[in-house]
Amino acid sequence: MADIREMRIGEKETIAFDWADDLAANEYFVSAEATLDTGLSANGTATIGGSNNTQISQQFTVANNASDGYYKITITGTTDGGNVKKKTFVIRVTSYTAPTVANANYALVRLDEAKDFIGKVTDEDTAIIEMLIESVGRKFNAYCDRTLITATHNNEAYDGNGKEHMWLRNYPVTGNITVIEDDTTLTEGQDKDYICYNNEGKLTRLSGVWYMGPKEILVTYTAGYNATGNSITLPHDIRYAALQQIAYEFGRYQRKDLGLDSITYPDGSITRTQTGLLKEVKEILDSHKRWTI
């Protein structure tokens, strides 16, 4: 089986194979070459090395225009005795700009991250893991009472509270915000109608208080975190909690103990099966619940 390694667009790597155990006593390489699929760029030529010239290495870079997929590098060496040795190395390229994920509106981690965290999964497990990624994202949103992944919220209606401050349902605010109060569009700024504290989603009225009345304030804005792409802003503890929960639920799926409250073993012992979010996951999410004043 060929060796497989996962790499990203633009990453550089050196691979090396050592045939010391496959060569005759005092046999060594006198020439070497590497063949790379399009999408991988060789940095120089294959190099013979090692303590007895039994190792061949090749440096390469994943091209910027490479697409997600599998690429091969084949290294061939010829020994002083005329023997030809060949090995293949497989690169799985996954980009940050177009990652393989489940429903991107709820995916807190990439598919490949979840697979790596779970370990020992096959391509046949992909569909169930994608469903778990989406399911866990939805559960985290419900528990935190806000949408964690970046999304645009159009004309969210708020009751005017007659106070200086009001809090948006989602944060951090990351995009242009429009506030309409009693059919009047307000202007944001220190010397204007209001200011927005992006990290906490707090709107502060600078002159007077917010209009009092049911559903009298309409807010359009973009808020949330990036969980994929070149700039990941989703807090690391949430990402780790998501991986924990996904791995736990995948384990239950494999054991076929879904829906069971407990499992009784032949020796009479009973194991209680935890359902819902894990205790340690809830402890992490508690600090990310939506502000309620």
Secondary structure, DSSP 8 states (H G I E B T S, - for coil): --EEEEE-TT-EEEEEEE-TTTS-TT--EEEEEEEE-TTEEESS--EEESTTS-EEEEEEEE-TT--SEEEEEEEEEEETTS-EEEEEEEEEE--SSS---S-TTT-SS-HHHHHHHH-S--GGGHHHHHHHHHHHHHHHHHHHTS--B-EEEEEEEEEEESSSEEE-SS-SB-S--EEEETTEE--BSTTSSEEEETTTTEEEESSS---EEEEEEEEEEEE-B--SSS---S-HHHHHHHHHHHHHHHHHHHHT-TT-SEEE-TTS-EEE---SS-HHHHHHHGGGS----
